[in-house]
Amino acid sequence: MRLKTLLLSTGAAASMATGAFAEAHMGNDMTIVSWGGAYQESQRKAYADPYMANNDGVTVVWDESSNEAVAKLRAMNEAGNVTWDLVDVVASDAIRLCDEGLAMEIDADELLAEGDDGTPASEDFGDLLVSDCFIPQIVYSTTAAYRPDLLPEGAPKPESICAMFDTETYPGNRALEKRPINNLEWALICDGVAKEDVYDVLETEEGQDQAFAKLDTIKDQTVWCPPPLSRRSFSPMAKSSWVRPITVAGSRLSKSRTRTSRCCGTRRSSTSTAGSFPPVFPKSVWPA
C-alpha cells in the first residue's frame, strides 16, 4: 500500500517529471497519472517506454485523471489506499497536495542526476522548484483560437485574449477551461489591471471579486470544459486550450494552419510553446 505519491508538475509552471521515479517499496507495477491524448502519448514514448526497456519486469499502467488529482488523492488518503505512484499536475495543485501531506517530499539533488557540467538539479531548476514535492519538467502555453467561419461580418480578427470578453463584437459561445488558472488573470487584464500588478491584485478579496465580476459578463456565453480540450470539437466561436490540443482538433477540421499573433504586447509563433512559473499570461493563437 502506498501512502505517498510523487508529483510531476506540468505547467506554466507546467511541469512533469523527467522520468519515472518511484518509492523504494514500490513493486514492478507503476501507475502514472496524466492528462490523456497526444500529450500523454508523448510521455509514454519519451519516458515510460525507455524506462521499461532499461528495467526488465517493470510495467506501467496509465490513468488519465490528472484534472481530478487533488480530489482523488484526498479520497485515496482517507481510505488508506493510495494506488498512484507518479502524478502529472499543474504546479498549483502540486503545491496544494504537498501542503496537505498527500505527496512525497523529495530532495532534488539526491533524486536527480547532475547536469552535464556538474550543476546540481536544484540550481538547474532554480525558481521552478516552488515545492518540496514535485519535479518540474516542461513548460507550456495556453492558447486561444477562434473559428474564422463564425467571425461576424465586418468584425476584425481577434488579436488579444480580451476578445473573449467582447460579446458585442464577437457574439456566440466561447469555451474556457473549468479552473481558475489563466481565467482570473485574463479577466483582470481585460478589466484594465496592468500585467505586473495582476498577482498583487489577486491576493486581495477585492481583486478576486473584480476578476469574478469580469467573468460574470460572459458566463451566459461560456461553456466550461475540463482540460484538456482536445476531445472536443470547434463548436464554440472561440476557445482556450493548450497548443497541441488546438492543433490536433483543428487539423481534423482542416483548420490547423496558424499564424503568428499578438498577446500582451508580445508576438510569438503559434507553433512554439513558452511559459514559466508563476502562471504565464498565455499568448493568443488565432488560426488563419
Secondary structure as the mmCIF struct_conf table of DSSP 4:
data_model
#
loop_
_struct_conf.conf_type_id
_struct_conf.id
_struct_conf.beg_label_comp_id
_struct_conf.beg_label_asym_id
_struct_conf.beg_label_seq_id
_struct_conf.end_label_comp_id
_struct_conf.end_label_asym_id
_struct_conf.end_label_seq_id
STRN STRN1 ARG A 2 ARG A 2
STRN STRN2 THR A 5 THR A 5
STRN STRN3 LEU A 6 THR A 10
BEND BEND1 GLY A 11 GLY A 11
TURN_TY1_P TURN_TY1_P1 ALA A 12 ALA A 13
BEND BEND2 THR A 18 GLY A 19
TURN_TY1_P TURN_TY1_P2 ALA A 24 HIS A 25
BEND BEND3 ASN A 28 ASN A 28
STRN STRN4 ASP A 29 VAL A 33
HELX_RH_AL_P HELX_RH_AL_P1 GLY A 37 GLN A 43
HELX_RH_PI_P HELX_RH_PI_P1 ARG A 44 ALA A 48
HELX_RH_AL_P HELX_RH_AL_P2 ASP A 49 ASN A 54
BEND BEND4 ASN A 55 ASN A 55
TURN_TY1_P TURN_TY1_P3 ASP A 56 GLY A 57
STRN STRN5 THR A 59 ASP A 63
HELX_RH_3T_P HELX_RH_3T_P1 SER A 66 GLU A 68
HELX_RH_AL_P HELX_RH_AL_P3 ALA A 69 ALA A 79
TURN_TY1_P TURN_TY1_P4 GLY A 80 GLY A 80
STRN STRN6 VAL A 82 VAL A 82
BEND BEND5 ASP A 85 ASP A 85
STRN STRN7 LEU A 86 VAL A 89
HELX_RH_AL_P HELX_RH_AL_P4 ALA A 91 ASP A 99
TURN_TY1_P TURN_TY1_P5 GLU A 100 GLY A 101
STRN STRN8 ALA A 103 ALA A 103
HELX_RH_AL_P HELX_RH_AL_P5 ALA A 108 LEU A 111
BEND BEND6 LEU A 112 LEU A 112
HELX_LH_PP_P HELX_LH_PP_P1 ALA A 113 GLY A 115
TURN_TY1_P TURN_TY1_P6 ASP A 116 ASP A 117
HELX_RH_AL_P HELX_RH_AL_P6 ALA A 121 PHE A 125
HELX_RH_3T_P HELX_RH_3T_P2 GLY A 126 LEU A 128
BEND BEND7 SER A 131 CYS A 133
STRN STRN9 PHE A 134 ILE A 138
STRN STRN10 THR A 142 TYR A 146
HELX_RH_3T_P HELX_RH_3T_P3 PRO A 148 LEU A 150
BEND BEND8 LEU A 151 LEU A 151
HELX_LH_PP_P HELX_LH_PP_P2 PRO A 152 PRO A 152
TURN_TY1_P TURN_TY1_P7 GLU A 153 GLY A 154
HELX_LH_PP_P HELX_LH_PP_P3 ALA A 155 PRO A 158
BEND BEND9 SER A 160 SER A 160
HELX_RH_3T_P HELX_RH_3T_P4 ILE A 161 PHE A 165
TURN_TY1_P TURN_TY1_P8 THR A 167 THR A 169
BEND BEND10 TYR A 170 TYR A 170
BEND BEND11 GLY A 172 GLY A 172
STRN STRN11 ARG A 174 GLU A 177
BEND BEND12 LYS A 178 PRO A 180
TURN_TY1_P TURN_TY1_P9 ILE A 181 ASN A 182
HELX_RH_AL_P HELX_RH_AL_P7 ASN A 183 ILE A 189
TURN_TY1_P TURN_TY1_P10 CYS A 190 GLY A 192
HELX_RH_3T_P HELX_RH_3T_P5 LYS A 195 ASP A 197
HELX_RH_AL_P HELX_RH_AL_P8 VAL A 198 LEU A 202
TURN_TY1_P TURN_TY1_P11 GLU A 203 GLU A 203
BEND BEND13 THR A 204 THR A 204
HELX_RH_AL_P HELX_RH_AL_P9 GLU A 205 ASP A 216
TURN_TY1_P TURN_TY1_P12 THR A 217 ILE A 218
HELX_RH_3T_P HELX_RH_3T_P6 LYS A 219 GLN A 221
STRN STRN12 THR A 222 CYS A 225
HELX_LH_PP_P HELX_LH_PP_P4 PRO A 226 PRO A 226
BEND BEND14 PRO A 227 PRO A 227
HELX_LH_PP_P HELX_LH_PP_P5 PRO A 228 PRO A 228
TURN_TY1_P TURN_TY1_P13 SER A 230 ARG A 231
BEND BEND15 ARG A 232 ARG A 232
BEND BEND16 PHE A 234 PHE A 234
BEND BEND17 PRO A 236 MET A 237
STRN STRN13 ALA A 238 TRP A 242
HELX_RH_AL_P HELX_RH_AL_P10 VAL A 243 ARG A 252
TURN_TY1_P TURN_TY1_P14 LEU A 253 SER A 254
STRN STRN14 THR A 258 THR A 258
STRN STRN15 SER A 261 CYS A 263
TURN_TY1_P TURN_TY1_P15 CYS A 264 GLY A 265
STRN STRN16 THR A 266 ARG A 268
TURN_TY1_P TURN_TY1_P16 SER A 270 THR A 271
BEND BEND18 PHE A 277 PRO A 278
HELX_LH_PP_P HELX_LH_PP_P6 PRO A 282 SER A 284
STRN STRN17 PRO A 287 PRO A 287
#
